[in-house]
Amino acid sequence: MRKKIVAGNWKMNLDYNEGLALFSEVTNMVKDEATGTQQVVVCSPFIHLHSLVQLAKGYSNIAVGAQNAHQAESGAFTGEISAKQIKSVGAEYVILGHSERRQYFGETNELLAKKTDTALANGLKPIFCIGETLQEREADTHFGIIKAQLEEGIFHLDADKFAQLVIAYEPVWAIGTGVTATSAQAQEIHEFIRKEIAAKYGQQVADDTTILYGGSCNPKNAAELFAQADIDGGLIGGASLKSRDFTDIVKAFN
C-alpha cells in the first residue's frame, strides 16, 4: 500500500527560533494523527534542518526534508548545499524541481535528472515536482509538458530507484494564488501521471508510487482532494506556516 504524505514547504520563511517554535507546535498536534501508512514531512530552510531532526526523534510518522540540493557531490559552488550535507544532519527528504526553482533559477529537466541521481545516491528521498503553467494549460499542452517532465527528469531511473521517489503535481497557476484546481482537474492529472508510470515501470510500481497535490491546498479543500483515487496527500506551501491549518490538512485523511 502506498504511503499517504502531507509535506510542508516553508519556502524562504521563518527565522531560526520561529521555525523551531512552529515545528514544536506541529509535532505536538500531529503526533497522534498520522498513523500507519501516513507520514508528515516538513521541508524547511537549511538553517533549521539539524534542529528539526533532533525535535522529530521519537516520532516515526514525522520526517524532515530540505527544499533543494546541488547536483554535484561537492566542490566550488559557493552558496550551494550538497545532498551529502543534507543527509549528514539526518534529513530524509529533499524537494526537487519545484516550479519556483524552475522559474526563478532556470532549472531544466536535464539538470533535475542529475539532482535526482545525486540525491538518491546519498540516501535522500526526492519529492519530485512537475506541473504546467496557465499558458500551457490554456494551450492544451499540459499533458505533453507533464509527460516530458517525467520522461526527461526521472524515467531514466531503474524501477528500484524510482520506487524511492515521491511525485508532487503542482499546477503552477494555483501556487500561492489562492486558486485551486478542482478535485476533478487534480484527479485527472494524477491519474494521467500514474498511467505514465505504469506504462514505463508496470502497474505494481505505479500503484505503489505516492503522488501528492501541490497548489493552494488548504483545510477547506484537503478532504475532497485527498478522497480522489490517485491523490495521496499534499505538498503544502502557505498553510504549512500555520500549525492549526497544517494539522487540519493532516486530519483530512481521517
Buried (B, 14 or more C-beta within 10 A) or exposed (E): EBBBBBBBBBBEBBEEEEBBEBBEBBBEBBBEBBEEBBBBBBBBBBEBBBBBBEBBEEBEBBBBBBBBBBBBEEEEEEEBBBBBBBBEBBBBBBBBBBBBBBEEEEBEBEBBBBBBBBBBEBEBBBBBBBBBBBEBBEEEBBBEBBBEBBBBBBBEBEEEBBEBBBBBBBBBBBBEEEEBBEBEBBBBBBBBBBEBBBEBBEEEBBEBBBBBBBBBBBBEBBBBBBEBEBBBBBBBBBBBBBBEBBBBBBBBBE
